[in-house]
């Protein structure tokens, strides 16, 4: 099978590509704009795999039409997105452009490509759109869980842009019969996550003795999903899920933000001890606007229909994650300054590692 992964140099996208290279014989084309949060370093372990290809492309660019027609995929997995809520509050425009306009452009390119396929090829083609539980809004004051039927009620510009993209994908299924699948996931964590996100930020700040900033009282609840579990679920949905369906993917790990940070502090006391407990570094800061209090996924559908459940508990996934960041400070520095991307792009150009 030939697979296009958009945003494949990002956190979840790179984990997905590493999974595909390790566990399948599929040919995979990674198309990525290489924004601040993307790192080709995250794909260093598979860069020479003969089934892996990379092309620097913005999903908003019309070049996407040519790339899809040239590679002729059986499956497109759209993970390209702006995803940081704080950044969306500061400036919503990039989120509107990438998450809405970019998804529209991909859908149109996919629709035109789909029309060129034979009847038999059309049966196996799929467009898999990867989204977030944040489109559902806030579960504050209830013990309910987000199901696939939960109405959308996004709070942040980021969540609203992802909700918009989900609606576009469903419309292209209904109107144009483009075979689509949507997945909505809970908070991911794990290896190669950009250091502005909660867990890597706390690990790296704690290591340097910097403050550990917590919004409000830190009582916001999130369902935490280890990224390796997530990408296994994505592949299962993409290959076994039913066209036109939505599948929620969750980790069954509801934890308050303050408790996440305190658990990190305990691990840092053990793995990188200082002459004081790391919990002393916790600092409470003004809450951000529109901050949702609780997200929680009901993942019964994917468990029932596709026999998928997460393998990692939050405790087992967190210790793996903290240890990884402590052992990979070079990666953290490289993604912060973008140097590796520049060097690697030069190598790709020189050896002409483009589409075959």
N, C-alpha and C positions, 0 to 999 in steps of 0.2 A: 504494500500500500504506500502511496505517496501522500505525505502530510505537510501542510503549511501550518506553522505555529507563528502567530503574530505576537510581538512582544517577548520573543524567546530569549532575550538577554536580560530580562527582568527577573525578579525573585521567583515567582511561581513558574513563569515560562521556562527559565533555565532548568529548574527542577524537573519540569515535564520532559524537556529534551534529554536531559541526562537519563531519566527513567526509560524513555523510548530507545535510546542508544544501547542501554544496558540489557533491556529485556525483550526487544523486538528486532526484526530485520527490516523495518520500514525505512523508507527514504524520507528524510525530514529537511524541509527548508525553513530556516529561521529568518523571518523578516522583522527588523527592528530599526527604529529611528535612532537608537542610542542616545537617549536623554540622560539627564543627570543620574537617574536611578538604575540605568542599565549597565551591565558589565560583561564584556566578553571573557574576562578572567573567570567568571562563573562557569564557563563552558570549556575551560582549558583542558579538562580531562578527556573530552571527546572531540576536540577540534580537528583531529586527524582521522576520525572515523570516516570511511569512504561513503557512508550513507548520510552524512551530515553536510548541509550546505548553508551558507549565510549570505544574505544580501541586505545592505543598509537601505531601508525604504521606510518612508513615513506612510502610514495607512491612509492619511488624508490626501496623498498624492495620486494622481491619475496613473502613475507608473504601476500601481498595484494591478491594474487591468492587464498590463503586459506580462507582469511576473506570474500571475495566476494562469494566464493562457499558455505561457511558456513551460511552466512546471507541471501543469495539468494534474492537480491534486485530486485524490479521492476524498480527502477530509481537510477542512480548514478549521483550526482551533484558534479562536480570537481571544488572546489574553492582553493585547496591547491596550493600555489605559493609563491615564493619570489617576493616582489612587490615594493621595495623602489629603485627608480632610482639612488639616490646618492650612495647607497650601491653597486648597479650593476656596477657603474663606478669605484668604489674602488676595487671591486673584482667580476668579472663576473661568476666565476666558480660555486658558489652555485645556481645561476639563470639558468645556463645551466643544472645543475644536476636536480634540482627540476622541473623546468618549462618544460624542454624538455624530459629528460630521465624519469622523474616521470610520465609525461603524457603518454609517450610511454608505460611504464610499466602498467599503468592503462588501456590503450586501449587494450593491449594484454591480460590482466587478464579478461577484460570485453568481449573480443572476444571469448576467450575459454569458459567462463561462458555462453555466449549467445548461443553457439553451443550445450549446454546441455539442452536448454529449448525446450518445446513443441512448436508446430506451434502456438497454441493459446497464450502461454506465450510470444513468440517472438513479437507478435503484440502489446503488451503493454509495452515492455521494452524500455528504453531510456537511452542514455548517454548524459548528459547535461554539456557542457564545458563552464565555465565562463571566459571571457577574458576582454580586455580593449580597449578603443579607441586609446590608444597610438600606437597600431600596424599600424595605418593609417598614422602616421607621423605628419607633421606640416602644418597648414592652413595659415601660415603667408602671408600677402599681398592679401588675398582673403576674400570674404564674404561667400564662399561655406560652406557646412556642410558635415560631414562624413555620407555617406549612406552605406548600406550593400554591395554595389557594388564598393565602393572606393578601389582603389589599395593599397596594403600594402607598406609602406615606413618607417619602424621603424628607430628611431634615436639612442636610447640608448640600451645598452646590455639588460636591462630589457625588453624593447619593442620588441627587436629582438627575445628574448627567448619566449615571448608570441605569437608573430607572427608564430614562428616555431611550437609551440604547436597547434595553430589553423590549420596550414597546415596538421599536422599529423592527427588531428581529421577528417578533411575533406577527407583525403586519406583513412582512415579506413572505412569511409562511402562508398566511391566510389569503393574501391577494395574488401572490405570484407562485405559490406552491413550492417555494424554495425549501428543501428539506432541512429543517433546523432542529437543534436541541439547545436548551438553556440550562445552565447550572448556577445556583446561588450558594455561595460558600460563607462560612463564618470566618472569624479572624485567623489568618494564617501566621505561623511562626516557624522558625527553623533556620537552616544554613543559607547564607548568601542574601539575607534580607538587608535592604538599605538601612544604614545606621540611624536614620531619623525616626524609625519606627520604635514602638515602646520597648520591646525586649532588648534589641541590640543597643539602643540608646542607653538604657539603664546599665547594661553590662560594661559598655565602654566608659561611661561616666564614672561608674563605681571604680573601675580599674585605675582611672586617673585622679580619683579623689574629688571629682566634681559633684555639684548638687544633683540629686535625682528628682526632677520636677514632676509633681503629680497634680493633675487638674482637680480643682475643688477639693473634696475630701477623699477622692480616689474610690468612690463607691460604685462607679460604673461597672456593670457586669458584661463580660464578653464570653462567648463560647469559643474556645481556642482549638484550632485544628492544625496538627503538625503537617508541614508542607509535603512530606513524602507520602503521607496518607492521602492528602488531597489529590496529588497527581495520579496516584493509582485509581482513585475514584473517577477522575476525569477521563482516563483511558477506558475504563469500564463503561462509563456512560457513552462515550463517543463510539465505541464499537458494539455495545450491546443494548443501549438505550433505545427507546421508541421515538421515532421522528415526531416532532411537534410537541414533545413533552418537556416539562421542567422538573429538575431534580435538585432538592436541597442537600447540601453536603456539610455536615457538622461534625465536631469532634467529641461531643458529649462531655465537654469540660467547661462548665460555667464557673468563672473565677472573677472576683472583683479586681480592678486594676491595682489597688493598694496591696492586695494579697499577692498579686503577680510580682510586684516590686519587692515585697518582703521575702518571698521565696528566692528571688534572685540574690538578695542580700545575704541570705543564709548560705547559698551556694558559693558566693564570692568570698565569704568568711572562710570557707573550707578550701577553695581552689586558688584564691589570690589574697591571702590574709594580710591585713594591715594591723597597726597597733591600736585600732579602734574598730568597733562593729560597723559594717557598711550601712546599717539601717540609720545611723546618725546622719547620713547624707540626704535622707529623704526631705524634700522641701515641697510645701503645698503652694500652688500658684493659682491665680484667678482662672476659673473655669472658662472654656471656650464657648462662644455663642452657639446656641442650638444643640448642645451636647446631649446625645441620646443616653439614657440611663442604662438600658438593658437590651441586649440582643440574645436570642437563643433559638437554635435551629431544631426543628423536628426532622430527623433524618430517617424516619421509618420507611418512607417510600423507596429510597435507594437500597435500604437493607432488605426490604421485602421483594422488590422487583429484580434487583441486580445482585443481591447477596453480598453487599459491601458494608463493612463496618471498619472504623478506624482501629489501627493496631496500637497506637501510642496513647498512654494516659498523659495528662499534662505534666505530671511529675517526671515520667521517663523522657518525654520530649524536651522538657525544659533543661534537664541536666545535659542532654546531648547538645542542645543549642548553646548553652553557656560555655561548655567546653570547646565547642567549635570556634566561637568568636575569640576565645583566649588563645587558641592555637592558630588563628588565621588573621592576625593583626595586619599582615601585609595586604590581604585582600581589602580590609576595611580602609586602609590608606589609599589603595589604588582606585577604589570606586569614588572616594572623596575628591581626588584630584583629576580623575579621568585619563591619567597617563597611559594606562594599559590599553584602553580602547584605541587611542591614537596609534600606539605601537602595533597592535594587532591588525588594525585596518591596513596599515602599511604592508604587513606581511601577506594579508589576503590579496591585496592588489598585486604584489610582486609574484606570488605563486599562482595567480589567476584562479583562486578557489571560488568560482562562481557557479552558476547553474550548469548542470550537465544535461 
